[in-house]
């Protein structure tokens, strides 16, 4: 990379103009002059002279750069190529299209005529352009469903009351999650999903109406339509809620009261054998329902009656249809494969075929698997997804029979997959865990549930835990109420946890058991924790008053410290209104994002003008926030990485403003967290914008000029150089013009 000192101003200008760039501001020699050019893709690129001299002159946007940044202008071109009318973004109109950079995960609105598709580019690209037959445009009307409203206790109580049910203590987190509802009539619990709850009634209670009784009632209802009755009982398959089809029954004709010969439940219920055996009864079989006839007889029988499938045929002629299983008259003696009568009839009348399941050899499976791998399949799931239905059905039948033929073939092809079924000894279990490179039992269970279940079922878990030095988790469900509370107190004392949110984040399963048993009040009273609030049903004014009482200073502070109220407000679309109410996010940066303070906005604009890629308000996952909740930084430069905080006060400052009186303590806690977890931190004294300070041996006056000079110096020290110049200061002042009348801007 060339140094600027090797070039004269004239040489720098010659390079810049040769690439088509036009100067916007700044001095060439110090590397901070800003230039822009309109590329063939329609996007405007801004570069400083330092980047241009170092050969970084090309367009950074797709399609000029294959792995470049995404622009809405490019997606509009893609939409037109796909026959769509337009695609829009929420930021469209705030900045010119030639300057608008977006993310692949942003929500987009694709339009074609009167139809709309609301999907991000990452979803559309993976679905439509990553496969040969991918569909690009899928309208919301045919694809998306409106999100279901949040389940609340009042909603469940309204549905349960007329059904005689009592809702569970813990509201299900998902609608597909089963929960136990108490049936007041019998005092027993009924496990139901929310979708099942709407259609449930007392007749479906398995305790009041056992499955055998329900099946018998349904069977008699079916027989009543064909003038038959049954006075016995039905057996279910062991361990299942299905009737045993092979059991033999004797049904009675309600016309002549003849008790018919015993037949299997399958023949009576599904094969049409509901006619009376008495030939003199009007409810007997039809005269045409005969066996031992020629193939042509059955062809004519179905044709004359207008029957177009075997299922309808067996309702009228059960004997004849069952006889079609036998070999045809045309079958040759000694043939390798006999031709059945139903095949002759099906071919003659062009009836739908219920072909017998296809069987495959291991060699045939190997060919199918190799084809799927050649098409890009990399896992066993991808391979199964690329197989024909008949092959997948064959694999499923063999697996249900205990033969994992596909695993065996894949192993011979040297394909790696999760082979939990092969764990037969403790050494197998140890080898399996070693190959996965998991660092804890929890990680192993999460990533390999099948293998972990096999290890637990065979009693190898303790041996694995001991071998790898893993500490077994406590089974909190076996503890008594007092033992649970004692365990929580012990955890708080050992880990120095001083809030409920910290305890829940560290020991989630412990709090889950306490919450399910209704012991949260006892826990909070015992430990002196604040009782968690219930936000469902609260009004906008209630949330606003909570924010005032808590003294939150920004939307990020609110989100980190009271995620429950923030998430509820977000579900009600109140976040923007509350931000306006408290004057949060009132300053807009050059990148289109909003910030809570002028110093923070200025830093964002500095990074933007210097062409550094950064993340706004990134979450911190390595340590919790002050007093619990999630911690968030101001900025993160991923390349280093470098965390950036714009502090309002120093740790030694005495804050008289009540709203910020605990700010020094919060800053000290956060800085200790960065240091303890070896997270590089660039601390910028945002208070310098309003108050004079002595920093790094330099006396700074208050005002924007001092703050920008200080920020440039700190960022340069951390490897991201920005040179302070009057032109840079003027451009930063211009970027916040009209957003504040603070006198510090002109200082």
C-alpha positions in Angstrom: 0.0 0.0 0.0 1.4 3.4 -1.0 1.8 6.3 1.5 0.3 9.7 0.8 3.6 11.3 1.5 5.0 9.6 -1.7 2.6 11.6 -3.8 2.2 15.3 -4.6 -1.2 17.0 -4.5 -1.2 17.1 -8.3 -0.5 13.3 -8.5 -3.3 12.5 -6.1 -5.7 14.7 -8.1 -4.6 13.0 -11.3 -5.4 9.5 -9.8 -8.7 10.7 -8.5 -9.9 12.3 -11.7 -8.7 9.3 -13.8 -11.1 7.1 -11.9 -14.0 9.5 -12.5 -14.3 10.7 -8.9 -15.4 14.2 -8.0 -14.2 16.0 -4.9 -16.8 16.8 -2.2 -14.8 18.1 0.7 -11.5 17.9 2.6 -7.8 18.1 1.8 -6.1 15.6 -0.5 -2.8 15.5 1.3 -4.0 14.3 4.7 -6.0 11.4 3.2 -9.3 12.7 4.4 -10.7 14.4 1.3 -13.9 12.8 0.3 -14.8 12.0 -3.3 -17.6 10.3 -5.1 -18.3 8.7 -8.4 -21.5 7.3 -10.1 -20.7 3.7 -11.2 -22.4 1.8 -14.1 -24.7 0.0 -11.6 -26.2 3.4 -10.7 -24.8 3.5 -7.2 -22.6 6.4 -5.8 -19.4 5.4 -4.0 -17.7 7.7 -1.6 -13.9 7.3 -1.0 -11.3 9.4 0.7 -8.0 10.1 -1.0 -6.2 7.6 1.1 -8.4 4.7 -0.2 -8.1 5.9 -3.8 -4.3 6.0 -3.7 -4.2 2.5 -2.1 -6.0 1.0 -5.2 -9.4 0.8 -3.4 -11.2 2.4 -6.3 -13.8 -0.1 -7.4 -17.5 -0.2 -6.8 -18.4 -1.9 -3.5 -22.0 -2.7 -4.5 -23.5 -5.7 -6.2 -23.4 -6.5 -9.1 -20.1 -4.7 -9.7 -18.6 -6.5 -6.7 -19.8 -10.1 -6.5 -19.7 -10.2 -2.7 -20.4 -6.5 -2.3 -23.0 -4.5 -0.5 -26.6 -4.7 -1.3 -28.6 -1.8 -2.8 -32.3 -1.3 -3.4 -31.4 -0.1 -6.9 -30.0 -3.5 -7.8 -33.1 -5.3 -6.4 -35.3 -3.1 -8.5 -33.4 -4.4 -11.5 -33.9 -8.0 -10.3 -37.6 -7.4 -9.8 -38.0 -6.1 -13.3 -36.1 -9.1 -14.7 -38.5 -11.4 -12.9 -41.6 -9.7 -14.3 -42.5 -7.8 -11.1 -43.7 -4.2 -11.1 -41.5 -2.9 -8.2 -39.9 -3.6 -4.8 -39.8 -1.1 -2.0 -38.0 -0.6 1.3 -38.9 1.4 4.4 -35.9 3.8 3.9 -36.9 4.5 0.3 -37.4 8.2 0.0 -35.3 9.2 3.0 -32.1 9.2 0.8 -31.6 9.0 -3.0 -31.6 5.5 -4.4 -28.0 5.9 -5.6 -26.9 6.3 -2.0 -29.3 3.8 -0.3 -27.5 0.7 1.1 -29.7 -2.0 2.7 -29.3 -5.4 4.3 -30.3 -8.7 2.9 -32.4 -9.3 6.0 -34.5 -6.1 5.7 -38.2 -6.5 5.0 -39.1 -5.7 1.4 -42.4 -5.3 -0.3 -42.4 -6.9 -3.8 -45.4 -6.0 -6.0 -46.9 -7.6 -9.1 -50.2 -6.1 -10.2 -52.5 -6.1 -7.1 -50.5 -8.8 -5.3 -47.8 -8.2 -2.7 -45.1 -10.4 -1.3 -43.5 -9.2 2.0 -40.2 -11.0 2.3 -36.5 -10.2 2.8 -34.0 -10.6 0.0 -32.2 -13.4 1.9 -35.4 -15.5 2.0 -36.3 -14.8 -1.6 -32.7 -15.5 -2.8 -32.4 -18.8 -0.9 -35.8 -20.0 -2.1 -35.9 -18.8 -5.7 -32.3 -18.6 -6.9 -30.6 -21.4 -5.0 -32.6 -24.2 -6.6 -33.5 -25.1 -10.2 -37.3 -24.9 -9.7 -37.4 -22.2 -7.1 -40.4 -19.9 -7.2 -39.5 -16.2 -7.0 -42.8 -14.5 -6.4 -45.2 -16.0 -3.8 -48.0 -13.5 -2.8 -48.8 -13.0 0.8 -52.4 -14.2 0.3 -51.1 -17.7 -0.7 -48.1 -17.9 1.5 -48.3 -15.9 4.7 -50.8 -16.1 7.6 -51.4 -13.2 9.9 -49.6 -13.7 13.2 -51.7 -15.1 15.9 -52.5 -12.8 18.8 -50.5 -13.3 22.0 -52.1 -15.9 24.3 -53.3 -14.4 27.5 -54.9 -15.8 30.6 -58.1 -13.9 30.0 -58.4 -15.4 26.4 -57.9 -18.9 27.8 -60.4 -18.4 30.6 -63.1 -17.1 28.1 -62.6 -20.3 26.0 -62.4 -22.7 28.9 -65.4 -21.5 30.9 -68.2 -22.9 28.7 -66.3 -26.1 28.2 -65.9 -26.8 32.0 -62.1 -26.5 31.8 -59.6 -24.7 34.0 -56.6 -23.2 32.1 -53.0 -24.2 33.2 -51.1 -22.0 35.7 -48.4 -21.4 33.1 -49.6 -20.0 29.8 -48.2 -22.0 26.9 -45.4 -20.1 25.1 -46.4 -21.4 21.7 -49.9 -22.3 20.4 -48.6 -25.7 19.3 -47.3 -26.5 22.8 -49.5 -28.9 24.7 -50.7 -27.9 28.2 -52.7 -29.6 30.9 -56.3 -28.3 31.3 -58.3 -29.4 34.4 -61.7 -30.9 33.4 -63.9 -29.9 36.4 -66.5 -32.7 35.7 -64.0 -35.6 36.4 -61.2 -33.7 38.1 -58.6 -35.0 35.6 -56.1 -33.2 33.4 -56.5 -33.2 29.6 -53.5 -32.4 27.5 -54.5 -30.1 24.6 -52.9 -27.7 22.1 -54.6 -24.3 21.6 -56.0 -25.4 18.2 -57.5 -28.5 19.9 -59.0 -26.4 22.7 -61.3 -24.5 20.4 -63.0 -27.7 19.1 -62.9 -29.6 22.4 -66.0 -30.6 24.2 -66.8 -32.9 27.2 -67.5 -35.9 24.9 -63.8 -35.9 24.0 -62.5 -36.2 27.5 -60.5 -39.5 27.6 -61.4 -39.9 31.3 -65.1 -39.3 31.1 -65.3 -41.1 27.7 -62.5 -43.6 27.3 -61.2 -44.3 23.8 -62.8 -47.7 23.8 -66.2 -46.2 24.4 -65.7 -43.5 21.9 -64.6 -46.0 19.2 -67.5 -48.3 20.0 -70.0 -45.3 19.8 -68.5 -44.3 16.4 -68.7 -47.9 15.1 -72.3 -48.3 16.1 -73.1 -45.0 14.4 -71.5 -46.3 11.3 -73.5 -49.6 11.5 -76.8 -47.9 12.1 -76.6 -46.4 8.6 -76.4 -49.9 7.0 -79.1 -51.4 9.3 -76.7 -53.3 11.5 -75.8 -53.3 15.2 -73.0 -54.6 17.4 -73.4 -55.5 21.1 -69.8 -56.4 22.0 -66.7 -54.4 22.8 -63.7 -53.2 20.8 -60.1 -53.7 21.5 -57.4 -51.1 20.9 -53.9 -51.6 19.7 -51.6 -51.8 22.7 -50.2 -48.4 23.6 -52.1 -46.7 20.8 -55.4 -44.9 20.3 -56.4 -47.0 17.3 -58.8 -49.9 17.0 -57.3 -53.3 16.4 -58.4 -54.0 12.8 -57.6 -57.7 12.9 -60.1 -58.6 15.7 -63.1 -60.6 14.6 -66.6 -59.4 15.3 -70.2 -60.6 14.7 -72.7 -57.9 13.7 -76.5 -58.3 13.9 -79.0 -57.3 11.1 -81.7 -55.0 12.5 -84.1 -56.2 9.7 -84.1 -60.0 10.1 -82.2 -60.1 13.5 -79.7 -62.6 12.1 -76.4 -62.7 13.8 -73.9 -62.7 10.9 -70.7 -64.9 10.7 -67.6 -63.4 12.3 -65.5 -61.1 10.2 -62.6 -58.9 10.9 -63.2 -55.3 12.0 -61.2 -54.2 8.9 -63.6 -56.0 6.5 -66.7 -54.6 8.2 -65.6 -51.0 8.7 -63.5 -50.4 5.6 -64.1 -53.2 3.0 -67.9 -53.1 2.6 -68.9 -56.3 4.4 -72.0 -54.7 6.0 -74.6 -56.8 4.2 -76.7 -59.5 5.9 -75.7 -63.2 5.4 -79.4 -64.2 5.2 -80.2 -64.5 1.4 -83.9 -63.9 2.1 -83.3 -60.6 3.9 -83.7 -57.4 1.9 -80.4 -56.2 3.5 -78.4 -59.0 1.9 -75.7 -58.9 -0.8 -76.7 -57.8 -4.3 -77.2 -60.6 -6.8 -74.3 -59.4 -9.0 -71.9 -59.6 -6.1 -70.4 -63.0 -7.1 -67.1 -64.7 -7.0 -65.4 -67.3 -9.4 -66.5 -65.4 -12.5 -64.3 -64.5 -15.5 -62.2 -61.4 -15.8 -64.6 -60.0 -18.4 -67.6 -60.3 -16.0 -66.0 -58.0 -13.4 -65.0 -55.6 -16.2 -68.6 -55.4 -17.4 -69.9 -55.2 -13.8 -67.9 -52.0 -13.0 -68.5 -50.5 -16.4 -72.2 -50.9 -16.3 -72.5 -49.4 -12.9 -70.3 -46.5 -13.8 -67.8 -47.2 -11.0 -64.5 -45.4 -11.5 -62.4 -46.8 -8.6 -62.1 -49.9 -6.5 -63.1 -48.1 -3.3 -66.6 -47.3 -4.7 -66.8 -50.9 -6.1 -66.3 -52.6 -2.7 -69.1 -50.6 -1.1 -71.6 -52.3 -3.5 -69.8 -55.5 -4.3 -67.5 -56.4 -1.4 -67.2 -60.1 -2.3 -66.5 -59.5 -5.9 -63.9 -56.8 -5.2 -62.1 -59.0 -2.6 -62.1 -61.9 -5.2 -60.0 -59.7 -7.6 -56.9 -60.4 -5.5 -56.7 -63.9 -7.1 -54.7 -64.7 -10.2 -56.3 -63.9 -13.6 -57.4 -66.5 -16.0 -54.8 -65.2 -18.4 -51.9 -66.0 -16.1 -49.5 -68.6 -17.6 -48.5 -71.6 -15.5 -44.9 -71.3 -14.3 -44.7 -67.5 -14.9 -42.3 -65.6 -12.6 -45.0 -63.1 -11.7 -48.7 -63.9 -11.7 -51.2 -61.3 -13.1 -53.9 -60.5 -10.6 -57.5 -60.0 -11.7 -57.6 -56.5 -10.4 -54.7 -55.6 -12.7 -56.7 -56.8 -15.7 -59.8 -54.9 -14.6 -57.7 -51.8 -13.8 -56.0 -51.8 -17.2 -59.2 -52.4 -19.1 -61.2 -49.6 -17.4 -58.2 -47.3 -16.8 -59.0 -47.1 -13.1 -56.6 -45.5 -10.5 -54.0 -48.0 -9.4 -53.2 -48.7 -5.8 -49.9 -50.2 -6.7 -48.0 -52.3 -4.2 -45.1 -50.5 -2.5 -41.8 -50.6 -4.5 -38.9 -52.4 -3.1 -35.3 -51.3 -3.7 -31.9 -53.0 -3.4 -28.9 -51.4 -1.6 -27.3 -50.9 -5.0 -30.3 -49.0 -6.2 -30.3 -46.8 -3.1 -26.6 -46.1 -3.6 -27.4 -44.7 -7.1 -30.2 -42.5 -5.7 -28.0 -41.3 -2.9 -25.1 -40.5 -5.2 -27.4 -38.5 -7.5 -28.6 -36.4 -4.6 -25.0 -35.8 -3.5 -24.0 -34.7 -7.0 -26.9 -32.2 -6.9 -25.4 -30.6 -3.8 -26.9 -32.5 -0.9 -24.4 -32.4 2.1 -26.4 -34.0 4.9 -28.7 -37.0 5.3 -31.6 -34.6 5.6 -30.7 -33.0 2.3 -30.3 -36.4 0.7 -33.7 -37.6 1.9 -35.3 -34.3 0.5 -33.9 -35.1 -3.0 -35.2 -38.6 -3.1 -38.3 -39.7 -5.0 -41.4 -40.4 -2.8 -41.3 -44.1 -3.5 -37.7 -44.3 -2.3 -38.4 -42.3 0.9 -41.5 -44.5 1.6 -39.4 -47.6 1.2 -36.8 -46.2 3.6 -39.5 -45.3 6.1 -41.0 -48.8 5.9 -37.6 -50.5 6.5 -36.8 -48.1 9.4 -40.2 -48.9 11.1 -39.3 -52.5 10.8 -36.0 -51.9 12.6 -33.8 -52.0 9.5 -31.9 -48.7 9.0 -30.9 -49.6 5.5 -30.2 -46.0 4.4 -27.7 -45.5 7.3 -26.0 -48.7 6.3 -25.7 -47.7 2.6 -24.5 -44.2 3.5 -21.9 -45.6 5.9 -20.5 -47.7 3.0 -20.4 -44.6 0.9 -18.3 -42.9 3.7 -21.0 -40.3 4.4 -21.0 -38.9 8.0 -24.3 -38.7 9.9 -25.6 -38.9 13.4 -25.6 -42.7 14.3 -27.2 -42.8 17.7 -28.5 -46.3 17.0 -25.0 -47.6 16.8 -24.2 -46.7 20.5 -24.1 -50.1 22.2 -21.3 -49.7 24.8 -19.8 -47.0 27.0 -16.8 -46.7 24.6 -19.2 -46.1 21.7 -20.8 -43.3 23.7 -17.5 -41.7 24.5 -16.3 -41.9 20.9 -19.6 -40.4 19.7 -19.3 -37.4 22.1 -15.6 -37.0 21.2 -16.3 -36.9 17.5 -19.0 -34.1 18.0 -16.4 -31.9 19.8 -19.1 -30.7 22.1 -17.8 -28.8 25.2 -20.7 -29.7 27.6 -23.5 -32.2 28.0 -26.0 -29.4 27.4 -24.5 -28.6 24.0 -24.4 -32.3 23.1 -28.1 -32.8 24.0 -29.0 -29.7 22.0 -27.1 -30.6 18.8 -27.5 -34.4 19.0 -30.8 -35.2 20.7 -31.0 -38.7 19.2 -27.6 -39.8 20.4 -28.1 -38.3 23.8 -31.4 -40.2 24.2 -29.7 -43.4 23.3 -26.9 -42.8 25.8 -29.4 -42.0 28.6 -31.6 -45.0 27.8 -28.7 -47.4 28.0 -27.4 -45.9 31.2 -24.1 -44.5 29.9 -24.7 -40.8 30.8 -22.9 -41.0 34.2 -19.9 -42.6 32.6 -19.7 -40.0 29.9 -20.1 -37.1 32.4 -17.3 -38.6 34.6 -15.0 -39.3 31.7 -15.2 -35.7 30.4 -15.3 -34.0 33.8 -18.8 -32.5 33.2 -20.9 -31.6 36.2 -24.3 -33.2 36.0 -27.3 -30.8 36.0 -29.6 -30.8 39.0 -33.1 -32.4 38.4 -35.0 -29.6 40.0 -38.4 -31.3 39.3 -37.6 -33.9 42.0 -37.0 -31.3 44.8 -39.6 -30.2 47.2 -40.9 -26.6 47.3 -38.6 -25.7 50.2 -35.6 -27.4 48.6 -36.2 -25.4 45.4 -36.2 -22.1 47.3 -33.2 -23.2 49.3 -31.4 -24.1 46.1 -32.2 -20.6 44.6 -30.8 -18.9 47.7 -27.7 -21.0 47.5 -27.1 -20.1 43.9 -27.6 -16.4 44.6 -25.1 -16.5 47.4 -22.5 -18.6 45.5 -22.7 -16.6 42.3 -23.4 -13.2 44.0 -26.6 -12.7 42.0 -28.6 -9.8 43.3 -31.6 -9.7 40.9 -34.3 -12.1 39.6 -33.2 -11.5 36.0 -29.6 -12.5 36.8 -30.7 -15.7 38.5 -33.1 -16.6 35.6 -30.4 -16.0 33.0 -27.9 -18.2 34.9 -30.3 -20.9 36.1 -33.3 -20.9 33.8 -34.5 -24.4 34.6 -34.5 -23.6 38.3 -36.7 -20.5 37.8 -38.9 -22.4 35.4 -39.7 -25.0 38.1 -40.3 -22.3 40.7 -42.6 -20.4 38.3 -44.6 -23.5 37.4 -45.2 -24.3 41.1 -46.4 -20.8 41.8 -43.5 -20.0 44.2 -42.3 -16.7 42.6 -43.8 -14.6 45.3 -42.1 -16.8 48.0 -38.8 -16.5 46.2 -39.0 -12.7 45.8 -39.9 -12.3 49.5 -37.1 -14.7 50.6 -34.4 -13.0 48.5 -35.7 -9.4 48.6 -36.2 -9.4 44.8 -38.7 -7.2 43.1 -41.8 -9.1 42.1 -41.9 -9.5 38.3 -44.6 -7.4 36.6 -47.3 -8.8 34.4 -47.5 -6.5 31.3 -50.3 -8.2 29.4 -53.4 -6.0 29.4 -51.5 -2.8 30.4 -52.2 0.4 28.6 -49.8 2.8 26.9 -50.1 5.2 29.9 -49.1 2.3 32.3 -46.0 1.5 30.3 -45.0 5.2 30.1 -45.4 5.6 33.9 -43.3 2.5 34.4 -40.5 4.2 32.3 -40.7 7.4 34.3 -40.6 5.5 37.6 -37.6 3.4 36.5 -35.7 6.4 35.1 -34.7 4.8 31.8 -32.6 7.2 29.7 -33.0 5.7 26.3 -34.9 3.1 24.3 -31.9 0.8 24.5 -31.7 1.3 28.3 -35.4 0.5 28.5 -35.0 -2.6 26.3 -32.0 -3.9 28.3 -33.4 -3.3 31.8 -37.1 -4.1 31.3 -37.4 -6.5 28.3 -40.8 -7.7 29.4 -42.4 -4.3 29.1 -40.5 -3.5 25.9 -41.6 -6.7 24.2 -45.2 -6.1 25.2 -45.0 -2.5 23.9 -43.4 -3.8 20.6 -46.3 -6.3 20.2 -48.7 -3.4 20.5 -46.7 -1.1 18.1 -46.1 1.4 20.9 -42.3 1.7 20.8 -42.2 4.5 18.3 -44.9 6.5 20.1 -43.1 6.1 23.5 -39.8 7.1 21.9 -41.4 10.3 20.7 -43.0 10.9 24.1 -39.6 10.7 25.9 -37.6 12.4 23.1 -35.6 9.2 22.4 -34.0 8.6 19.0 -34.6 12.2 18.0 -31.3 12.7 16.2 -30.8 11.1 12.8 -27.4 10.1 11.5 -26.1 10.1 7.9 -26.6 6.3 7.8 -30.4 6.7 8.3 -30.4 5.4 11.9 -31.6 7.4 14.9 -29.7 8.1 18.2 -30.6 9.3 21.6 -27.9 12.0 22.0 -25.9 14.5 19.9 -22.4 13.0 20.8 -23.6 9.6 19.8 -24.9 10.9 16.5 -21.7 12.7 15.8 -19.6 9.6 16.4 -21.9 7.6 14.0 -21.5 10.3 11.4 -17.7 10.3 11.9 -17.5 6.5 11.3 -19.8 6.8 8.3 -17.8 9.5 6.6 -14.6 7.5 7.3 -16.1 4.5 5.5 -15.9 2.2 8.5 -18.5 -0.6 8.7 -20.0 -0.6 12.1 -23.1 -1.9 14.0 -25.4 0.3 16.0 -26.4 -0.7 19.5 -25.0 -4.3 19.3 -26.1 -6.6 22.2 -23.5 -7.8 24.6 -23.8 -11.5 25.3 -20.8 -12.1 27.5 -22.0 -10.3 30.6 -25.4 -9.1 31.8 -26.5 -5.5 32.1 -26.3 -3.4 35.3 -28.9 -4.8 37.7 -29.9 -7.5 35.2 -31.3 -7.5 31.7 -29.3 -7.4 28.5 -26.4 -5.0 28.1 -25.9 -3.1 24.8 -22.9 -1.1 23.5 -23.2 2.1 21.4 -21.2 0.8 18.4 -19.2 -2.2 17.3 -16.6 -2.3 14.5 -16.6 -5.9 13.5 -13.3 -5.8 11.6 -11.2 -5.6 14.8 -13.5 -6.1 16.7 -13.7 -2.8 18.7 -16.5 -1.9 21.0 -17.2 1.8 21.3 -19.0 3.6 24.2 -20.0 7.2 24.2 -20.1 8.0 27.9 -22.3 10.9 29.3 -20.4 11.0 32.6 -17.0 9.9 34.0 -16.8 7.4 36.9 -15.5 10.1 39.3 -18.2 12.7 38.4 -20.8 13.7 40.9 -24.1 13.7 39.1 -26.8 16.0 40.5 -29.4 15.2 37.8 -31.7 12.6 39.5 -32.3 10.8 36.2 -28.6 10.0 35.8 -27.5 9.8 39.4 -26.4 6.1 39.1 -24.7 6.6 35.7 -21.1 6.5 37.1 -21.8 3.2 38.8 -23.3 1.8 35.6 -20.3 2.9 33.6 -17.9 1.4 36.1 -19.8 -1.9 36.1 -19.8 -2.0 32.3 -16.1 -1.1 31.9 -15.2 -3.9 34.4 -17.3 -6.3 32.2 -15.4 -5.3 29.1 -12.1 -5.8 30.9 -13.0 -9.1 32.5 -14.0 -10.6 29.2 -11.1 -9.2 27.2 -13.3 -7.1 24.9 -11.4 -4.2 23.3 -13.1 -1.0 24.3 -12.8 2.6 22.9 -14.2 5.0 25.5 -15.3 8.4 24.2 -16.2 11.1 26.7 -19.5 12.4 25.4 -19.7 14.7 28.4 -17.0 16.7 26.9 -19.6 18.0 24.5 -21.3 19.9 27.4 -18.5 20.1 30.1 -14.8 20.9 30.1 -12.4 18.1 31.0 -8.8 17.2 31.3 -8.2 14.0 29.4 -4.9 12.2 28.6 -3.0 15.3 29.9 -4.8 17.6 27.6 -7.2 20.4 28.7 -10.3 20.4 26.6 -12.9 23.1 26.5 -16.5 22.1 26.2 -18.2 22.0 22.8 -18.4 20.1 19.6 -14.9 21.0 18.4 -13.2 19.5 21.5 -15.3 16.4 21.4 -14.6 15.7 17.8 -10.9 16.2 18.3 -10.9 13.9 21.3 -12.9 11.2 19.4 -10.5 11.3 16.4 -7.6 10.9 18.8 -9.1 7.9 20.6 -10.2 6.1 17.5 -6.8 6.6 15.9 -5.1 5.1 19.0 -7.3 2.0 18.6 -6.3 1.4 14.9 -9.1 3.3 13.1 -7.5 6.6 12.1 -9.6 9.7 11.5 -7.7 13.0 11.1 -9.3 16.1 12.8 -9.6 18.9 10.2 -11.7 22.1 10.0 -13.4 20.6 7.0 -14.3 17.4 8.9 -15.7 19.5 11.8 -17.7 21.7 9.3 -19.2 18.6 7.6 -20.2 17.1 11.0 -21.8 20.3 12.0 -23.7 20.3 8.7 -24.8 16.7 9.3 -26.7 17.7 12.5 -27.9 21.1 11.3 -31.6 21.7 12.2 -31.8 18.8 14.7 -30.7 20.8 17.8 -30.2 24.4 18.8 -27.6 23.5 21.5 -24.9 26.3 21.7 -22.3 23.5 22.1 -22.5 22.8 18.4 -20.9 26.0 17.5 -18.1 25.8 20.1 
